[in-house]
Amino acid sequence: MAKVNVDAGACGYMTKIEATPNGGTEVKLDIVSDCPHVQALAKEYKTADGMKEVLAPFGEGKLFESAKKHIKHAACPVPSGIMKAIEVASGLALPRDVTIKIEK
């Protein structure tokens, strides 16, 4: 299982992602968020084939198609957090934190 917590930044929304292996590279997703746009994505995107998602060209695959439909802000970090959870839960990546630091 992989658990990812995303603090989206200035919008103040928090998202919790749990990805559970479901046989092969298939993953079951449980996404809980304060953001109404992520909530809409979560209703539609409940399972993923890790291999297909990870090998899809950037911006393609079921995750990003759903994100294009529901997420309204291009810089939203939640889809990346979901992808990282899928990678780890399907055994295609090691669990390592990702950090974005912004300075002005």
N, CA, C and O atoms as a Tinker XYZ file with bonds, in Angstrom:
   416  protein
     1  N      0.845000   -1.182000    0.000000    73     2
     2  CA     0.000000    0.000000    0.000000    64     1     3
     3  C      0.885000    1.239000    0.000000    63     2     4     5
     4  O      1.985000    1.239000    0.553000    81     3
     5  N      0.387000    2.282000   -0.625000    73     3     6
     6  CA     1.072000    3.571000   -0.616000    64     5     7
     7  C      0.093000    4.625000   -0.110000    63     6     8     9
     8  O     -1.073000    4.656000   -0.506000    81     7
     9  N      0.592000    5.487000    0.773000    73     7    10
    10  CA    -0.203000    6.611000    1.261000    64     9    11
    11  C      0.525000    7.890000    0.907000    63    10    12    13
    12  O      1.719000    8.033000    1.170000    81    11
    13  N     -0.206000    8.820000    0.307000    73    11    14
    14  CA     0.376000   10.103000   -0.101000    64    13    15
    15  C     -0.528000   11.214000    0.421000    63    14    16    17
    16  O     -1.745000   11.174000    0.242000    81    15
    17  N      0.077000   12.200000    1.065000    73    15    18
    18  CA    -0.643000   13.393000    1.511000    64    17    19
    19  C     -0.149000   14.565000    0.685000    63    18    20    21
    20  O      1.054000   14.807000    0.585000    81    19
    21  N     -1.094000   15.295000    0.091000    73    19    22
    22  CA    -0.743000   16.437000   -0.744000    64    21    23
    23  C     -1.335000   17.705000   -0.130000    63    22    24    25
    24  O     -2.548000   17.827000    0.045000    81    23
    25  N     -0.448000   18.639000    0.190000    73    23    26
    26  CA    -0.846000   19.983000    0.597000    64    25    27
    27  C     -0.692000   20.818000   -0.671000    63    26    28    29
    28  O      0.427000   21.120000   -1.085000    81    27
    29  N     -1.805000   21.186000   -1.282000    73    27    30
    30  CA    -1.767000   21.806000   -2.608000    64    29    31
    31  C     -1.239000   23.236000   -2.618000    63    30    32    33
    32  O     -1.032000   23.797000   -3.694000    81    31
    33  N     -1.016000   23.835000   -1.465000    73    31    34
    34  CA    -0.408000   25.165000   -1.441000    64    33    35
    35  C     -1.393000   26.268000   -1.131000    63    34    36    37
    36  O     -2.166000   26.181000   -0.177000    81    35
    37  N     -1.357000   27.309000   -1.949000    73    35    38
    38  CA    -2.109000   28.534000   -1.670000    64    37    39
    39  C     -3.617000   28.317000   -1.571000    63    38    40    41
    40  O     -4.292000   29.051000   -0.847000    81    39
    41  N     -4.157000   27.337000   -2.273000    73    39    42
    42  CA    -5.604000   27.088000   -2.212000    64    41    43
    43  C     -6.016000   26.555000   -0.841000    63    42    44    45
    44  O     -7.176000   26.668000   -0.444000    81    43
    45  N     -5.047000   25.969000   -0.120000    73    43    46
    46  CA    -5.319000   25.459000    1.218000    64    45    47
    47  C     -5.935000   24.070000    1.264000    63    46    48    49
    48  O     -6.211000   23.559000    2.350000    81    47
    49  N     -6.155000   23.451000    0.120000    73    47    50
    50  CA    -6.787000   22.131000    0.097000    64    49    51
    51  C     -5.784000   21.019000    0.388000    63    50    52    53
    52  O     -4.649000   21.037000   -0.088000    81    51
    53  N     -6.236000   20.059000    1.178000    73    51    54
    54  CA    -5.442000   18.877000    1.495000    64    53    55
    55  C     -6.084000   17.676000    0.809000    63    54    56    57
    56  O     -7.307000   17.584000    0.707000    81    55
    57  N     -5.246000   16.763000    0.342000    73    55    58
    58  CA    -5.737000   15.540000   -0.292000    64    57    59
    59  C     -4.965000   14.363000    0.280000    63    58    60    61
    60  O     -3.742000   14.412000    0.407000    81    59
    61  N     -5.698000   13.289000    0.629000    73    59    62
    62  CA    -5.100000   12.039000    1.096000    64    61    63
    63  C     -5.385000   10.974000    0.052000    63    62    64    65
    64  O     -6.526000   10.793000   -0.374000    81    63
    65  N     -4.341000   10.277000   -0.352000    73    63    66
    66  CA    -4.452000    9.247000   -1.382000    64    65    67
    67  C     -3.945000    7.940000   -0.789000    63    66    68    69
    68  O     -2.840000    7.885000   -0.249000    81    67
    69  N     -4.752000    6.889000   -0.891000    73    67    70
    70  CA    -4.317000    5.545000   -0.528000    64    69    71
    71  C     -4.435000    4.687000   -1.768000    63    70    72    73
    72  O     -5.497000    4.616000   -2.387000    81    71
    73  N     -3.352000    4.042000   -2.127000    73    71    74
    74  CA    -3.334000    3.152000   -3.287000    64    73    75
    75  C     -2.996000    1.752000   -2.782000    63    74    76    77
    76  O     -1.972000    1.546000   -2.131000    81    75
    77  N     -3.866000    0.799000   -3.089000    73    75    78
    78  CA    -3.716000   -0.566000   -2.607000    64    77    79
    79  C     -3.554000   -1.509000   -3.789000    63    78    80    81
    80  O     -4.348000   -1.454000   -4.729000    81    79
    81  N     -2.538000   -2.378000   -3.763000    73    79    82
    82  CA    -2.374000   -3.351000   -4.844000    64    81    83
    83  C     -3.627000   -4.217000   -4.976000    63    82    84    85
    84  O     -4.246000   -4.601000   -3.983000    81    83
    85  N     -3.984000   -4.512000   -6.227000    73    83    86
    86  CA    -5.208000   -5.263000   -6.493000    64    85    87
    87  C     -4.942000   -6.365000   -7.518000    63    86    88    89
    88  O     -5.823000   -6.718000   -8.301000    81    87
    89  N     -3.722000   -6.904000   -7.508000    73    87    90
    90  CA    -3.357000   -7.972000   -8.443000    64    89    91
    91  C     -2.577000   -7.436000   -9.626000    63    90    92    93
    92  O     -3.027000   -6.509000  -10.299000    81    91
    93  N     -1.409000   -8.011000   -9.888000    73    91    94
    94  CA    -0.556000   -7.522000  -10.973000    64    93    95
    95  C     -0.142000   -6.096000  -10.694000    63    94    96    97
    96  O      0.321000   -5.775000   -9.599000    81    95
    97  N     -0.309000   -5.242000  -11.686000    73    95    98
    98  CA    -0.006000   -3.820000  -11.463000    64    97    99
    99  C     -1.285000   -2.999000  -11.308000    63    98   100   101
   100  O     -1.249000   -1.770000  -11.371000    81    99
   101  N     -2.415000   -3.677000  -11.106000    73    99   102
   102  CA    -3.665000   -2.953000  -10.871000    64   101   103
   103  C     -3.687000   -2.435000   -9.440000    63   102   104   105
   104  O     -3.221000   -3.099000   -8.514000    81   103
   105  N     -4.240000   -1.230000   -9.275000    73   103   106
   106  CA    -4.264000   -0.547000   -7.981000    64   105   107
   107  C     -5.664000   -0.017000   -7.722000    63   106   108   109
   108  O     -6.307000    0.535000   -8.615000    81   107
   109  N     -6.131000   -0.189000   -6.482000    73   107   110
   110  CA    -7.393000    0.405000   -6.038000    64   109   111
   111  C     -7.048000    1.722000   -5.356000    63   110   112   113
   112  O     -6.121000    1.781000   -4.548000    81   111
   113  N     -7.794000    2.784000   -5.681000    73   111   114
   114  CA    -7.515000    4.113000   -5.135000    64   113   115
   115  C     -8.620000    4.595000   -4.211000    63   114   116   117
   116  O     -9.808000    4.428000   -4.488000    81   115
   117  N     -8.202000    5.195000   -3.114000    73   115   118
   118  CA    -9.110000    5.881000   -2.201000    64   117   119
   119  C     -8.564000    7.295000   -2.059000    63   118   120   121
   120  O     -7.523000    7.509000   -1.438000    81   119
   121  N     -9.274000    8.257000   -2.639000    73   119   122
   122  CA    -8.825000    9.653000   -2.660000    64   121   123
   123  C     -9.828000   10.494000   -1.885000    63   122   124   125
   124  O    -11.012000   10.533000   -2.221000    81   123
   125  N     -9.339000   11.174000   -0.835000    73   123   126
   126  CA   -10.182000   12.034000   -0.003000    64   125   127
   127  C     -9.589000   13.433000   -0.045000    63   126   128   129
   128  O     -8.403000   13.619000    0.228000    81   127
   129  N    -10.418000   14.422000   -0.390000    73   127   130
   130  CA    -9.902000   15.779000   -0.546000    64   129   131
   131  C    -10.920000   16.822000   -0.112000    63   130   132   133
   132  O    -12.130000   16.604000   -0.165000    81   131
   133  N    -10.385000   17.975000    0.325000    73   131   134
   134  CA   -11.226000   19.133000    0.604000    64   133   135
   135  C    -11.655000   19.824000   -0.694000    63   134   136   137
   136  O    -12.645000   20.557000   -0.711000    81   135
   137  N    -10.910000   19.590000   -1.778000    73   135   138
   138  CA   -11.145000   20.287000   -3.047000    64   137   139
   139  C    -12.304000   19.654000   -3.824000    63   138   140   141
   140  O    -12.293000   18.445000   -4.052000    81   139
   141  N    -13.289000   20.434000   -4.230000    73   139   142
   142  CA   -14.417000   19.872000   -4.980000    64   141   143
   143  C    -13.999000   19.303000   -6.339000    63   142   144   145
   144  O    -14.628000   18.367000   -6.831000    81   143
   145  N    -12.961000   19.850000   -6.942000    73   143   146
   146  CA   -12.517000   19.352000   -8.245000    64   145   147
   147  C    -11.838000   17.991000   -8.102000    63   146   148   149
   148  O    -12.042000   17.098000   -8.924000    81   147
   149  N    -11.035000   17.841000   -7.060000    73   147   150
   150  CA   -10.397000   16.547000   -6.789000    64   149   151
   151  C    -11.455000   15.530000   -6.367000    63   150   152   153
   152  O    -11.342000   14.351000   -6.705000    81   151
   153  N    -12.476000   15.964000   -5.637000    73   151   154
   154  CA   -13.566000   15.065000   -5.262000    64   153   155
   155  C    -14.251000   14.501000   -6.506000    63   154   156   157
   156  O    -14.592000   13.319000   -6.544000    81   155
   157  N    -14.451000   15.335000   -7.516000    73   155   158
   158  CA   -15.069000   14.872000   -8.764000    64   157   159
   159  C    -14.167000   13.860000   -9.467000    63   158   160   161
   160  O    -14.648000   12.850000   -9.979000    81   159
   161  N    -12.872000   14.126000   -9.493000    73   159   162
   162  CA   -11.916000   13.185000  -10.081000    64   161   163
   163  C    -11.975000   11.859000   -9.320000    63   162   164   165
   164  O    -11.992000   10.795000   -9.938000    81   163
   165  N    -12.006000   11.912000   -7.998000    73   163   166
   166  CA   -12.001000   10.706000   -7.163000    64   165   167
   167  C    -13.224000    9.822000   -7.409000    63   166   168   169
   168  O    -13.126000    8.596000   -7.344000    81   167
   169  N    -14.365000   10.434000   -7.689000    73   167   170
   170  CA   -15.580000    9.656000   -7.981000    64   169   171
   171  C    -15.428000    8.850000   -9.265000    63   170   172   173
   172  O    -15.981000    7.757000   -9.389000    81   171
   173  N    -14.680000    9.390000  -10.212000    73   171   174
   174  CA   -14.508000    8.757000  -11.521000    64   173   175
   175  C    -13.306000    7.811000  -11.565000    63   174   176   177
   176  O    -13.335000    6.807000  -12.277000    81   175
   177  N    -12.278000    8.117000  -10.830000    73   175   178
   178  CA   -10.994000    7.418000  -10.952000    64   177   179
   179  C    -10.729000    6.580000   -9.704000    63   178   180   181
   180  O    -10.105000    7.060000   -8.758000    81   179
   181  N    -11.199000    5.328000   -9.697000    73   179   182
   182  CA   -11.137000    4.479000   -8.508000    64   181   183
   183  C    -10.124000    3.350000   -8.619000    63   182   184   185
   184  O     -9.699000    2.797000   -7.605000    81   183
   185  N     -9.732000    3.001000   -9.840000    73   183   186
   186  CA    -8.724000    1.961000  -10.048000    64   185   187
   187  C     -7.789000    2.411000  -11.163000    63   186   188   189
   188  O     -8.133000    3.250000  -11.996000    81   187
   189  N     -6.601000    1.829000  -11.151000    73   187   190
   190  CA    -5.621000    2.172000  -12.181000    64   189   191
   191  C     -4.782000    0.952000  -12.519000    63   190   192   193
   192  O     -4.503000    0.120000  -11.655000    81   191
   193  N     -4.387000    0.850000  -13.757000    73   191   194
   194  CA    -3.391000   -0.132000  -14.173000    64   193   195
   195  C     -2.056000    0.590000  -14.129000    63   194   196   197
   196  O     -1.750000    1.401000  -15.004000    81   195
   197  N     -1.260000    0.293000  -13.107000    73   195   198
   198  CA    -0.005000    0.999000  -12.897000    64   197   199
   199  C      0.905000    0.987000  -14.104000    63   198   200   201
   200  O      1.493000    2.012000  -14.449000    81   199
   201  N      1.030000   -0.152000  -14.745000    73   199   202
   202  CA     1.924000   -0.260000  -15.899000    64   201   203
   203  C      1.470000    0.670000  -17.027000    63   202   204   205
   204  O      2.285000    1.381000  -17.615000    81   203
   205  N      0.179000    0.663000  -17.325000    73   203   206
   206  CA    -0.334000    1.524000  -18.407000    64   205   207
   207  C     -0.173000    3.000000  -18.065000    63   206   208   209
   208  O      0.198000    3.802000  -18.923000    81   207
   209  N     -0.454000    3.363000  -16.807000    73   207   210
   210  CA    -0.357000    4.767000  -16.412000    64   209   211
   211  C      1.085000    5.253000  -16.441000    63   210   212   213
   212  O      1.366000    6.337000  -16.953000    81   211
   213  N      1.996000    4.460000  -15.897000    73   211   214
   214  CA     3.398000    4.869000  -15.815000    64   213   215
   215  C      4.045000    4.948000  -17.196000    63   214   216   217
   216  O      4.886000    5.813000  -17.437000    81   215
   217  N      3.661000    4.061000  -18.092000    73   215   218
   218  CA     4.278000    4.041000  -19.423000    64   217   219
   219  C      3.578000    4.941000  -20.442000    63   218   220   221
   220  O      4.078000    5.122000  -21.552000    81   219
   221  N      2.431000    5.504000  -20.075000    73   219   222
   222  CA     1.735000    6.414000  -20.995000    64   221   223
   223  C      2.563000    7.677000  -21.196000    63   222   224   225
   224  O      3.245000    8.112000  -20.268000    81   223
   225  N      2.523000    8.275000  -22.376000    73   223   226
   226  CA     3.214000    9.557000  -22.568000    64   225   227
   227  C      2.685000   10.593000  -21.571000    63   226   228   229
   228  O      1.526000   10.542000  -21.158000    81   227
   229  N      3.552000   11.527000  -21.196000    73   227   230
   230  CA     3.177000   12.538000  -20.208000    64   229   231
   231  C      1.899000   13.260000  -20.634000    63   230   232   233
   232  O      1.775000   13.707000  -21.774000    81   231
   233  N      0.960000   13.366000  -19.706000    73   231   234
   234  CA    -0.297000   14.053000  -19.980000    64   233   235
   235  C     -1.360000   13.154000  -20.581000    63   234   236   237
   236  O     -2.484000   13.594000  -20.823000    81   235
   237  N     -1.016000   11.904000  -20.823000    73   235   238
   238  CA    -1.983000   10.944000  -21.362000    64   237   239
   239  C     -2.258000    9.873000  -20.311000    63   238   240   241
   240  O     -1.751000    9.961000  -19.193000    81   239
   241  N     -3.034000    8.891000  -20.647000    73   239   242
   242  CA    -3.432000    7.866000  -19.689000    64   241   243
   243  C     -4.719000    8.281000  -19.003000    63   242   244   245
   244  O     -5.144000    9.433000  -19.092000    81   243
   245  N     -5.340000    7.318000  -18.312000    73   243   246
   246  CA    -6.637000    7.573000  -17.680000    64   245   247
   247  C     -6.575000    8.638000  -16.591000    63   246   248   249
   248  O     -7.495000    9.444000  -16.454000    81   247
   249  N     -5.493000    8.642000  -15.816000    73   247   250
   250  CA    -5.384000    9.636000  -14.745000    64   249   251
   251  C     -5.407000   11.049000  -15.304000    63   250   252   253
   252  O     -6.189000   11.886000  -14.853000    81   251
   253  N     -4.560000   11.317000  -16.276000    73   251   254
   254  CA    -4.480000   12.683000  -16.793000    64   253   255
   255  C     -5.693000   13.060000  -17.638000    63   254   256   257
   256  O     -6.040000   14.238000  -17.725000    81   255
   257  N     -6.341000   12.076000  -18.261000    73   255   258
   258  CA    -7.595000   12.380000  -18.965000    64   257   259
   259  C     -8.658000   12.819000  -17.958000    63   258   260   261
   260  O     -9.401000   13.768000  -18.208000    81   259
   261  N     -8.727000   12.132000  -16.825000    73   259   262
   262  CA    -9.673000   12.515000  -15.780000    64   261   263
   263  C     -9.303000   13.871000  -15.176000    63   262   264   265
   264  O    -10.174000   14.695000  -14.897000    81   263
   265  N     -8.007000   14.088000  -14.977000    73   263   266
   266  CA    -7.556000   15.374000  -14.431000    64   265   267
   267  C     -7.903000   16.522000  -15.375000    63   266   268   269
   268  O     -8.332000   17.586000  -14.929000    81   267
   269  N     -7.718000   16.310000  -16.675000    73   267   270
   270  CA    -8.070000   17.357000  -17.649000    64   269   271
   271  C     -9.536000   17.725000  -17.548000    63   270   272   273
   272  O     -9.909000   18.886000  -17.721000    81   271
   273  N    -10.364000   16.736000  -17.267000    73   271   274
   274  CA   -11.813000   16.944000  -17.199000    64   273   275
   275  C    -12.225000   17.664000  -15.908000    63   274   276   277
   276  O    -13.144000   18.484000  -15.927000    81   275
   277  N    -11.558000   17.366000  -14.795000    73   275   278
   278  CA   -12.039000   17.842000  -13.500000    64   277   279
   279  C    -11.187000   18.907000  -12.827000    63   278   280   281
   280  O    -11.734000   19.792000  -12.168000    81   279
   281  N     -9.878000   18.855000  -12.969000    73   279   282
   282  CA    -8.991000   19.785000  -12.260000    64   281   283
   283  C     -8.928000   21.104000  -13.030000    63   282   284   285
   284  O     -8.670000   21.116000  -14.234000    81   283
   285  N     -9.161000   22.189000  -12.343000    73   283   286
   286  CA    -9.261000   23.497000  -13.005000    64   285   287
   287  C     -7.978000   24.306000  -12.995000    63   286   288   289
   288  O     -7.894000   25.327000  -13.678000    81   287
   289  N     -6.972000   23.876000  -12.237000    73   287   290
   290  CA    -5.735000   24.652000  -12.128000    64   289   291
   291  C     -4.576000   23.818000  -12.666000    63   290   292   293
   292  O     -4.297000   22.735000  -12.151000    81   291
   293  N     -3.909000   24.315000  -13.688000    73   291   294
   294  CA    -2.854000   23.556000  -14.366000    64   293   295
   295  C     -1.695000   23.162000  -13.453000    63   294   296   297
   296  O     -1.042000   22.147000  -13.695000    81   295
   297  N     -1.432000   23.946000  -12.411000    73   295   298
   298  CA    -0.307000   23.655000  -11.523000    64   297   299
   299  C     -0.694000   22.786000  -10.325000    63   298   300   301
   300  O      0.125000   22.585000   -9.427000    81   299
   301  N     -1.905000   22.275000  -10.293000    73   299   302
   302  CA    -2.346000   21.445000   -9.172000    64   301   303
   303  C     -1.416000   20.237000   -9.019000    63   302   304   305
   304  O     -1.208000   19.496000   -9.979000    81   303
   305  N     -0.855000   20.032000   -7.820000    73   303   306
   306  CA     0.068000   18.916000   -7.609000    64   305   307
   307  C     -0.619000   17.583000   -7.327000    63   306   308   309
   308  O      0.056000   16.557000   -7.242000    81   307
   309  N     -1.931000   17.572000   -7.182000    73   307   310
   310  CA    -2.624000   16.340000   -6.799000    64   309   311
   311  C     -2.475000   15.227000   -7.840000    63   310   312   313
   312  O     -2.189000   14.095000   -7.449000    81   311
   313  N     -2.653000   15.482000   -9.151000    73   311   314
   314  CA    -2.464000   14.376000  -10.099000    64   313   315
   315  C     -1.077000   13.732000  -10.004000    63   314   316   317
   316  O     -0.952000   12.517000  -10.154000    81   315
   317  N     -0.051000   14.523000   -9.762000    73   315   318
   318  CA     1.291000   13.957000   -9.588000    64   317   319
   319  C      1.349000   13.093000   -8.336000    63   318   320   321
   320  O      1.985000   12.038000   -8.341000    81   319
   321  N      0.700000   13.523000   -7.275000    73   319   322
   322  CA     0.646000   12.726000   -6.055000    64   321   323
   323  C     -0.067000   11.404000   -6.271000    63   322   324   325
   324  O      0.350000   10.369000   -5.751000    81   323
   325  N     -1.148000   11.443000   -7.043000    73   323   326
   326  CA    -1.870000   10.205000   -7.367000    64   325   327
   327  C     -0.968000    9.276000   -8.175000    63   326   328   329
   328  O     -0.919000    8.075000   -7.911000    81   327
   329  N     -0.257000    9.824000   -9.154000    73   327   330
   330  CA     0.639000    9.009000   -9.977000    64   329   331
   331  C      1.732000    8.377000   -9.126000    63   330   332   333
   332  O      2.060000    7.206000   -9.316000    81   331
   333  N      2.301000    9.131000   -8.193000    73   331   334
   334  CA     3.337000    8.576000   -7.324000    64   333   335
   335  C      2.771000    7.434000   -6.476000    63   334   336   337
   336  O      3.443000    6.421000   -6.279000    81   335
   337  N      1.553000    7.585000   -5.977000    73   335   338
   338  CA     0.921000    6.520000   -5.191000    64   337   339
   339  C      0.712000    5.264000   -6.043000    63   338   340   341
   340  O      0.941000    4.147000   -5.578000    81   339
   341  N      0.282000    5.454000   -7.278000    73   339   342
   342  CA     0.078000    4.325000   -8.193000    64   341   343
   343  C      1.405000    3.608000   -8.442000    63   342   344   345
   344  O      1.469000    2.379000   -8.396000    81   343
   345  N      2.460000    4.378000   -8.705000    73   343   346
   346  CA     3.780000    3.783000   -8.961000    64   345   347
   347  C      4.234000    2.903000   -7.796000    63   346   348   349
   348  O      4.665000    1.767000   -7.996000    81   347
   349  N      4.134000    3.431000   -6.596000    73   347   350
   350  CA     4.614000    2.705000   -5.422000    64   349   351
   351  C      3.741000    1.479000   -5.151000    63   350   352   353
   352  O      4.264000    0.386000   -4.932000    81   351
   353  N      2.422000    1.650000   -5.165000    73   351   354
   354  CA     1.522000    0.535000   -4.852000    64   353   355
   355  C      1.614000   -0.592000   -5.873000    63   354   356   357
   356  O      1.396000   -1.755000   -5.532000    81   355
   357  N      1.933000   -0.265000   -7.114000    73   355   358
   358  CA     2.032000   -1.299000   -8.148000    64   357   359
   359  C      3.439000   -1.888000   -8.242000    63   358   360   361
   360  O      3.696000   -2.748000   -9.084000    81   359
   361  N      4.349000   -1.430000   -7.385000    73   359   362
   362  CA     5.699000   -1.977000   -7.352000    64   361   363
   363  C      6.616000   -1.434000   -8.428000    63   362   364   365
   364  O      7.646000   -2.039000   -8.727000    81   363
   365  N      6.259000   -0.299000   -9.016000    73   363   366
   366  CA     7.039000    0.265000  -10.117000    64   365   367
   367  C      7.950000    1.412000   -9.688000    63   366   368   369
   368  O      8.679000    1.965000  -10.512000    81   367
   369  N      7.914000    1.773000   -8.406000    73   367   370
   370  CA     8.790000    2.835000   -7.891000    64   369   371
   371  C      8.977000    2.637000   -6.398000    63   370   372   373
   372  O      8.151000    2.016000   -5.729000    81   371
   373  N     10.064000    3.171000   -5.893000    73   371   374
   374  CA    10.320000    3.148000   -4.459000    64   373   375
   375  C      9.583000    4.298000   -3.784000    63   374   376   377
   376  O      9.382000    5.346000   -4.398000    81   375
   377  N      9.180000    4.119000   -2.542000    73   375   378
   378  CA     8.500000    5.209000   -1.829000    64   377   379
   379  C      9.488000    6.288000   -1.394000    63   378   380   381
   380  O     10.209000    6.117000   -0.411000    81   379
   381  N      9.520000    7.373000   -2.112000    73   379   382
   382  CA    10.387000    8.505000   -1.796000    64   381   383
   383  C      9.561000    9.786000   -1.864000    63   382   384   385
   384  O      8.711000    9.941000   -2.741000    81   383
   385  N      9.819000   10.697000   -0.934000    73   383   386
   386  CA     9.119000   11.980000   -0.934000    64   385   387
   387  C      9.540000   12.813000   -2.136000    63   386   388   389
   388  O     10.665000   12.717000   -2.628000    81   387
   389  N      8.614000   13.621000   -2.583000    73   387   390
   390  CA     8.844000   14.597000   -3.647000    64   389   391
   391  C      8.653000   15.970000   -3.020000    63   390   392   393
   392  O      7.702000   16.180000   -2.268000    81   391
   393  N      9.537000   16.898000   -3.318000    73   391   394
   394  CA     9.450000   18.222000   -2.713000    64   393   395
   395  C      9.489000   19.315000   -3.779000    63   394   396   397
   396  O     10.291000   19.264000   -4.711000    81   395
   397  N      8.621000   20.287000   -3.625000    73   395   398
   398  CA     8.656000   21.490000   -4.458000    64   397   399
   399  C      8.762000   22.655000   -3.480000    63   398   400   401
   400  O      7.892000   22.833000   -2.628000    81   399
   401  N      9.815000   23.440000   -3.599000    73   399   402
   402  CA     9.971000   24.611000   -2.734000    64   401   403
   403  C      9.921000   25.844000   -3.615000    63   402   404   405
   404  O     10.583000   25.914000   -4.651000    81   403
   405  N      9.133000   26.809000   -3.193000    73   403   406
   406  CA     8.974000   28.034000   -3.965000    64   405   407
   407  C      9.528000   29.205000   -3.170000    63   406   408   409
   408  O      9.178000   29.391000   -2.004000    81   407
   409  N     10.383000   29.985000   -3.791000    73   407   410
   410  CA    10.953000   31.163000   -3.155000    64   409   411
   411  C     10.654000   32.387000   -4.003000    63   410   412   413
   412  O     10.510000   32.296000   -5.222000    81   411
   413  N     10.565000   33.505000   -3.356000    73   411   414
   414  CA    10.364000   34.754000   -4.078000    64   413   415
   415  C     11.310000   35.794000   -3.533000    63   414   416
   416  O     11.311000   36.933000   -4.001000    81   415
